[in-house]
Structure formats: C-alpha cells, structure tokens
C-alpha cells in the first residue's frame, strides 16, 4: 500500500479496514474506526464519516469536512460481501495544481463541486467565478447533464474580462460531483482564425519539411539513443533494441535504490535495538536473553501497547525475576516484560501488551491491584504507546505517577495527566518533524530543511542534559533517524551512494558510539555537509540556471509555456526550478518571463502596425485583457497609449 501511494502523487493516503478484526491500516494519515464510523485525524481535530452509501455505489467520490479540515475520498470498490473495505484520501493540492496547469487563454477558470450544495472542493482562478458564488462561497448554478450559459457584458466586466465568456457545467461525475468552467469565446475564435490563416503556408512547406524529417530522422532519433545507451548501459547489447536496453538499465537502477533504502532502514532498526539492549538489565531465567526480549518491542505492530511500570515493595528488596515471570505468564506473547533498572526495594519494568483488546489499561490495572493485595507491591504505570522510541517519555511518566503513592497504591499516568505540572515535558517522539523533514528534502527546500534540523538538534540538546540512560537512547535514535531520512531522500533522487558513503559511515559512528556532548559539533557539521552535498549533486545531476534561461528565451512566446513545462522537461519539481533559478539569478522565473514578453511587446508596438490583440498572442498571452492589465501595471499606460506616445 505504501509503495502504491508513493507512486501516485494524487493519493494522500490509502486506508484499509479489516471488517472481521475491526482494525484499520493507513499509509500516511492517522485513521480510527469505531461505532461504524471512520475518524481522520490531523494535528488539531478529526473528521468523522460513514461508508454505507459507498458500499452501494462503487467508484465514486465523497467530500467530508468539519471546521477547517476537509477531505476528498474515493471508493475504488464496494463489494459489501467482502471482509474488507478500502478507500483513498485524495491529495487535493495535487488536484488543484493539475487544474491550475490546465488553465489557458480559452479556459479562464475551472472548479470541482461537491454535492449536495455545489461546495467548491478544488479549483483554479476561482475569483473569475465570483458572480456565481453565494455568500457561503459555493457555486450557485443549476446543473444538468451539461449546460452552457453566455455571461452578460456587465457580469464579464466585473471579473476583468471585456470579451464574451460562457459557463459550462458537467454534472453526474463520480457520484453527483460536477465540474464547472469559464470559456473565453473570443479567444477560441482568435485561435481558429490564426489556425486557418497559417494552414495555407503550412501546406506549402509540408513537402519540404517531410523531406527534412526523412533525412534528419536517423541523426536526431537513433544517434541520440545510441549515445544515451552507450552512456547509461554498462554492457550494451547490439542484438537488443536501444529502448529495451534503457528500460532494463532504469529498472536495475530502481531495484538497486530500493535495496539500498531497505538495507539502510534495517540497519537503523538494528542499531536502535542494540542501543536499548545495552541499557536494559534483565533477570536470568527461561534461557531468554536481553536481545530476544528487546526484539518483541520492535515488531512495530499497531496493537502493541508498551507501558513503563515502576514498582516498590514494602520489604527490603523487590523480587524482580518473580515479577517478570508473572507478567510473562499473564500477558499474551513471549518475553513481554523486561527490567530497565533496579534500586533496593524498587524497580522499573517495560511491558509489551499485545493483542486486539481495547481495554488493555483496565486489564493491567486489575493485575497490579492483585499484586498489591497479595504481596503489597506499589505500582505506577505510564500511558501506553505502540512505538519503542517513546520509551524515554513512558519512563518519565511512570516516575511522575509514582509521586502519588501516598494517595493511591496503584497509580496510572492517565489519572494524573490532567494536572499541568505533570505534563510539562514532551510526550512523544517527534515523528511529525521527521516526516516534515522528508517532505522538505523531497521538494528541495533546503533552507527550510536546515531550520527544521536545528529544531531537532534542540530536542536532542534538551534530552542530553538529563542524567539518565533513557534520554541518551532518545538522542541516539533521533540522530540516527535524522541521518536515515536524509540518506533515503538522496537515494530516492538517484544520487549515487558512493558520493556520500564515507560521510554517512562517519556520521553513523558518531551517532552510535560517541557521547552526544562530545560529538555534537561534528555531527552538526556533517549534517550541514550532507545538505550542501545533496543540493550540489542535484544541481550537477539535473539542471542549471543557464539551461533554464536558454529554454525560457527559446519558448517564452508560446501560450503553453510555464514553470511546470520547465520542470517536466528536466524531470524535476517546480519548487526546485524556482529555487535554483532564484538562488543563481536573484529573480523569479515568472518575473523573468514577463520581462522578456514585455520587451518584445514594446518592440512590436514601436516597429509594426500589428493590433494589440495580435501582439498579445505573439508574446504568449492569449488573454488580451490580462496582457493589457499587466502591461499598464508595469508601464503606467495601456499598449495603445504607449504606441501613440512613442510615435512622432
């Protein structure tokens, strides 16, 4: 599911419901299922919805919202007799970007509307549809199977268009969704006139061009393929086609990259296990060793319920081995209890309560009450977590709960967590920051990534200041996860491992073996080197500002030209094109393109008698009104006034 979601940019998350077990798996967002209702969580709230209608109508869309949070959901299948259900949470930002890229001179605006109130889910240039919007911001039109409505002149002027435009609405899409678009009639007519005018010359030149294509075909098709194959394929095969050889080479490269990412993640997990194994001390019984017991806490199952437990005996010493044996027999699974630390008549344990029960805290509380009644053992339990990386915080919460033994013999952190003085410390591992770091690196936003890295180092500094082995476990795991996030991102961008291999192993050694207060400076410097190396390798590997400038100057007069066209041509992201061009030239791509178009328009106004409409099209603006408005914004006069003022 994760591979499929990552491979499709329009999928934000895939959610799978096991109807028999009543369990939910989600690739990215946190989703719960209870009382026949799904709850999609973000940082501040959750959005609930049911699937009864989806079970009857497969391959449909649904739009759910609560407050500022909203989600577009697609149901690919709806076999109510099956034991599972699957739905996709659509990436609305990608959908909206696709709609923006689809705008052109003739397509002024477009929106996707959700039933039953025609609420706008996504759109491009929504301001152009202002005359049709209600006070609530929805599109106020009657949708049929397909309608076309020509706007009055006054309505068109209110949204900045002097020519006639029409509204088209198509309904009944994927479960009563509808699509609306504003079309410029005048631009369509101008394009048709231009096409008919150029057709005659095109026919005359067609014969000559055909001969040129035949003569140059070999040179411009097979020769580049031959050179590319020779450069990429390690052992070219003269009996196999160029395209097949290139496909095989790319397939092999992707397989190698996936293998490297898998090995990196496995190595990261192995190191985290070894760090925890070096911290815990365990009683010797049943031939179980520490490594085997720690392994149970790293299976990453969603039903894991890891709890830190501090216990104290009224007697001189607490029998740790007997207590571990009790929990290993009482709880499901094997090696469910390990000893973190012991001191006189008290000890701290780690419990891993597996299984699908929803009342695990209640069951654990009953067991602890029985231990007190039989043996007089005081207990203080932390809240639970499915991740072993939260163990340092669970340990701290258990110690906080033990302060209330004078009031209660069995205390849970959940009972006291409402008190502000007991919740001042961080509560969980910074998964959200690590995920944000991966997204920033994917989009080549290195400046923001560096700022987020400084925040993560501040977390490590704060934990390192505490005198305990568990904060050290937190710090080392955090540093190793930061390093793994950067390396996996570089690997996904096809940067060769040999380029950063030495730096990776040096930094990994510092994170794993050296005290943080001694290696902090070197680790920070190495992280900065990683980001700089990442940035430089991308620049050398893909594109330069000179190449961007060359493409702009060759194609800026095309109406279809945009920054997305540049990014697609070089197979990089729009964010990276913008970042690279701005960092090397100090100017935005859009400003550079407009300045070229403006200078060409001025030249045509002064040296030809072309109409303003034709000049607008000649410099890449199919929408004459947009061209006139931007021309006046920059020069202070209209194109006609500029021509009249400059003519003797």
Buried (B, 14 or more C-beta within 10 A) or exposed (E): BEEEBEEEEBBBBBBBBEEEEEEBBBBBBEBEBEEEEBBBBEEEEBBEBEBEEBBEEEEBBBBBBEEEBBBBBBBEEBEEEEEEBBBBBBBBEBBBBBBBBEBBBBBBBBBBBBBEEBBBBBBBBBEBBEBBBEEEEBBEBEBEEEBEEEBEEEBBEEBBBEBBBBBBBBBEEBBBBBBBBBBBBBBBEBBEEEEEEEEEEEEEEEEEEEEEEEEEEEEEEEEEBEEBBEEEBEEBEEEEEBEEBBEEBEEEEEEBBEEBBEEBEEEBBEBBBBBBBEBBEBBEEEEBEBEBBBBBBBEEEEBBBBBBBBBBBEEEEBBBEEBBBBBBEBBEBBBBBBBBBBEEBBBBBBBBBBBEEEEBBEBBBEBBEBBBEEBEBBBBBBBBBBBBBBBBBBBBBBBBBBEBBEEBBBBBBBBBBEEEEBBEEBEEBBEEBBEBBBEBBBBBBBEBBBEBBEEBBEBBEBBBEBEBBBBBBBBBBBBBBBBBBBBBBBBBBBBEBEBBEEBBEBBBEBBBEBEBEEBBEEBBEBBEBBBEBBBEBBBEEBBBBEBBBEBBEEBBBEBEBBBBBBBEBBEBBBBBBBBBBBEBBEEEBEEBBBEBBBEBBBEBBEEEEBEBBBBBBBBBBBBBBBBBEBBBEEBEBBBEEBBEEEEE
